[in-house]
Amino acid sequence: MTSLKFLGHACFQLTHDNVSILFDPFITDNPFKVAQLQDIQCNYILVSHGHFDHLGDAIELAKQNNATIISTAEIAGLCGKEGCQTHAMHIGGKHTFDFGYVRITPAFHGAGVEGGHACGFIINFFGRIIYFAGDTSLFGDMALLGRLEKIDYALLPIGDNFTMGPSDAVEAAAMLKPQTVIPMHYNTWPVIAQSPLEYKNTIEDRLNIPVNIVNPGETINL
């Protein structure tokens, strides 16, 4: 059984048996307050960029769990200097791990670290293909990503202001052609307040792609 837990904002935990991956572990200062650091167990931590609401508690959690941080070379270097176990990658790269593989994808956003670049991830996790877009604008090569990988679940930001908003995230889904869309990065603060139900209705009416609205703290089976 493979499960996906939403910890609020852009933080997810993907688990299959004894293997668990955290995405952008913004826990301590996360306004949704649905998790405590001491309760989180993971083997890998994927960090899309260095902003406080994405790098978050990655360093502390990596040390607590002896987990490996997978990210761009710049983020991996930053975390490595803090004593974390890391695996450095970069955009366009792909690497095999015990759960499957990770492909690093572009994300058009600030890096949050000098000389770096924001990214997203496509993960083959025990046969499930998950696209975590990270903080990004809409970009045309999402269509290419949809051709390279048969995406089962696309985790897309819809908050606007800092990332693409709902209308652009509809276009992203049209290009990616996933089996299911899960919205993220919205309603954390007033500036990114959105209606996920409106987004869901638009995609399902226009594209006939199901949208699963996962509430902070909720776990779904994939």
Order of alpha helices (4+ residues) and beta strands (2+ residues): beta-beta-beta-beta-alpha-alpha-beta-alpha-beta-beta-beta-beta-beta-alpha-beta-alpha-beta-alpha-beta
